[in-house]
Amino acid sequence: MQLPKQYLLIFFLIGSLSLIGQNHEKKLLKYGAQYEGKRTDAAMQKWRSNRFGQFIHWGLYAIPGGEWKGKTYTYAAEFLKSSAHIPNSTWDSLQYQFNPVKFDPKTWAKMAKKMGVKYMTITTKHHEGFCLWPTQYTKFNIGNTPYKKDIIKALVDAYNSEGIDVNFYYSVLDWHHPDWRYDIKTKEDSIAFSRYLTFAQNQLKELAENYPSVKGFWFDGTWDQSIKKNGWWTLQVEQMLKSIRPGVVVNSRLRADDYGARHFDSNGKMMGDYESGYERRLPSPTDTQVIHRDWEACMTIPENQWGYHKKWDISYTKTPLELIEMLVQTTSLGGNFLLNFGPKPDGTIRIEEQQIAEHIGNWMKINSAAIYNAGHAKGWPRQDWGYFTQNETTGKLYAVVFNIPISGILKIQTLEGITISKASFLEKPDVPITVKEIAKKQVNLYLPQQSFSEPFVIILDTINENKNKYIDAKT
Ligand SMILES: C[C@@H]1O/C(=N\OC(=O)Nc2ccccc2)[C@@H](O)[C@H](O)[C@@H]1O
């Protein structure tokens, strides 16, 4: 039956009005998210498969190490200039003391390799504005110190030679630069800050061009109004870096959109290539929202010290086992875990950090199959005894056990139509683990009577099961 033309016109008008209504809610953005979903190119897949990284915060702040004129400041050591209200003239003169005579990048890189990291992110310039590379855009750099040599190049070469990717942390916030502004309130602010944005973009271009093996840029110090009012610049920088270094990975913390929204644009779309809002915190183990995007959690060992602090015990310091569980929890939710180290002013790594790196490395030597190129095991929820991870390529399923029930039985709720046919220890495949299906979608793993001093990984072989095997109770 042919509808009269008038009806068709009315349906068309109603349809288009509803579309306009929907579009009305969406903001038209020039500087918002440039794409949706996860990047699937090889560079991003490598970033994702790395899973475990080493953050390094190193700069002039390592020299005072959280102490100033005999007083210990408990706030973050890299914020000492601000905590102790130290004027630029005094703080900046620390550059003439920076001489890490015991710095050996190969030692750092070998320690990182043994720890099991696949990438490292180094502070090229933190909020203090001091640059660890001989930049041509400010004298406030490593070339004008007693040490003189290019620390960034030394670290890139040493870590790359260990097969570890290197990313650059860059603080847009710059306490040293005269043109930095926290907000743009006057014409003078606008002129000065425009000069600052050009300075910062020139430095970033320099870093991308002079260190061609760089794999990512980790932006920080972008929370002030001055940046929020210049979302265009944040997109321009991301696009510039990606044109100089195709494949380079940029974190969401750089970005602001047309309206000053950060990390996620005004339409709720993530900007940049991965979310970097998890700082010293992880998503809840059941927060499966995060699995739909790439994300990274960065973590300090003390409660809140990124730079070197002389007094390690002024706050709680996380144990290796706690840090291993954070790494596994992050992997189980499809994220990367970036663990921070704050080297000493002499260029050595404090003994506590070396010991933690060794402990984690020993665990990774046995269990890294559950971490590298692994991620969220879709449909396998967080268990009270530990976490599931799944290899993104082979689909191999891992149970990482942190809490053994008193019964010695790991109870697993399987997916509909799936059962577990075999379970074996990753470390000792010949030690039997009895598997018993006790009801529909319920399997018991009977662990051998032995004590475990470290978290361990079980490989789970799954098969589809006969769906009519169990009769559902009629209620
Ligand atoms: C990785 C850390 O990053 C920072 N700051 O990050 C944030 O302030 N992050 C933040 C702020 C608000 C909400 C969520 C994260 C720096 O100040 C600190 O010294 C360190 O380099």
The ligand as a MOL file (V3000), in Angstrom:
LIG
                    3D

  0  0  0     0  0            999 V3000
M  V30 BEGIN CTAB
M  V30 COUNTS 21 22 0 0 0
M  V30 BEGIN ATOM
M  V30 1 C 53.3650 11.8910 37.7320 0
M  V30 2 C 53.0850 13.0600 38.6470 0
M  V30 3 O 52.2430 13.9670 37.9620 0
M  V30 4 C 52.0080 15.1880 38.5630 0
M  V30 5 N 50.8650 15.6890 38.7370 0
M  V30 6 O 49.8430 15.0040 38.2880 0
M  V30 7 C 48.5960 15.3840 38.6840 0
M  V30 8 O 48.4340 16.3980 39.2550 0
M  V30 9 N 47.6530 14.4950 38.3470 0
M  V30 10 C 46.3300 14.6130 38.5280 0
M  V30 11 C 45.7530 15.8050 38.9410 0
M  V30 12 C 44.3710 15.8570 39.0980 0
M  V30 13 C 43.5930 14.7280 38.8570 0
M  V30 14 C 44.2090 13.5500 38.4350 0
M  V30 15 C 45.5670 13.4890 38.2790 0
M  V30 16 C 53.2110 15.9200 39.0430 0
M  V30 17 O 52.8300 17.0700 39.7570 0
M  V30 18 C 54.0030 14.9900 39.9100 0
M  V30 19 O 55.1500 15.6530 40.3360 0
M  V30 20 C 54.3670 13.7560 39.0790 0
M  V30 21 O 55.1490 14.1570 37.9670 0
M  V30 END ATOM
M  V30 BEGIN BOND
M  V30 1 1 1 2
M  V30 2 1 2 3
M  V30 3 1 2 20
M  V30 4 1 3 4
M  V30 5 2 4 5
M  V30 6 1 4 16
M  V30 7 1 5 6
M  V30 8 1 6 7
M  V30 9 2 7 8
M  V30 10 1 7 9
M  V30 11 1 9 10
M  V30 12 1 10 11
M  V30 13 2 10 15
M  V30 14 2 11 12
M  V30 15 1 12 13
M  V30 16 2 13 14
M  V30 17 1 14 15
M  V30 18 1 16 17
M  V30 19 1 16 18
M  V30 20 1 18 19
M  V30 21 1 18 20
M  V30 22 1 20 21
M  V30 END BOND
M  V30 END CTAB
M  END
